[in-house]
Amino acid sequence: MIAQLKTAAKKILEALHITFRAPVKGVYRKNAGDFFEDLEKSRIEYVILRWYDLLPLVEPGEDFDILVANSDCKKLTNKLKIGDVKNKDFIKCDVYPVNNTKGFLAYYPPFLAERCLEHRVKDKSGVWILEPFTYFCALTYHVVFHKGYSSGLDSKYRNSVIEKPEHDYYTILINLAKSSNIEIEDFSIEGLETFLKNHDWTPPMDIYFRRSQKNEWIKDRLTEIIPSTWYRRRGLVCFVLRELGDNNTWNSRIDNLLVAADARIINRIKLTQEQRRYFAQHTRGGDWGKGPTKKPGGLPSTIIVARKDMNGTDSLPHGVVEYQWVKDIKDTIREDYNKSVPYNQNSNIIHSTDNGIEASYYISVLEKVIGDNYEELL
């Protein structure tokens, strides 16, 4: 009900051409040192992600990018002040919890965000920063998956040189590698991706899918690494029941809805606890937190692979369910479940792939975790 009211209010504002912007939060430069001392006294688990040279300040025009433990996120944001980014004495703070809380992608996949918090150290000003190797990996991730061509780094796909990159990432990364004795020779975007892959710092492929909408390098990369057969699997879907909803009631409800939609079930895979953790890290961006709901649904527990005959081919998924029949099933299950529990127990107990390409990726993860060749069934 509340979500529906928010949607209705948003539509009314759009119709009236009224744009709502969230207030900008941060700290004033003169209070930056006190701010970090307060975080320390409050035992808030955080780490500054980059640009350490002037801490507890940053260069004029730069923000504080702060990664924080989920449990401390609200406590940290409550300490920030509302300000104006045009004010040179104000430093905007971008705060990123380990898990997303609004239905969007987390800044880093949670397993990498947690790694950052585990490998933090205090700098001379008393501010928590990343230790050198983790800093290099986190900044490289930022360059590859957040910036792409706008980083100004070379790429085999196209000339990525732009007039004035936001930062001289090439020089910055070279100097970081040298000062930390990190062995890397190829500072192209592909070379950096390979480095991250070799050190278990790359995200699940569905992060590639979603970030490809804003990162042209990722889109070009996907055209090379996605098998051509995946594009021809239109109508293939993986429904993922989470632990909270994995019982006979909701399994049977899904079966009935699939029959009504003229879709056939190909397989149903019940994951062990160890398999759930592996599958969770490699799907949905690795983020299986509670999102915008009141209660987390738990880890992925049962995977239902289904297919409906549909004409055509799929394009790259980008975070939106592309088959209306899939969306209808998922919305029905979520609505029915949340009607059956108190409001403060509302949760997303079911997720799905966006289209046949993403479903094929999920199946490739299942093959690794289970060992069976599900490709043969398709």
Beta strands, then each sheet from edge to edge (+ up, - down):
strand 1: 25-28
strand 2: 46-48
strand 3: 64-68
strand 4: 81-82
strand 5: 90-97
strand 6: 120-122
strand 7: 128-130
strand 8: 236-242
strand 9: 264-270
strand 10: 300-307
strand 11: 350-352
sheet 1: 2+ 3- 5- 1+ 4-
sheet 2: 6+ 7-
sheet 3: 9+ 10- 8+ 11-
end
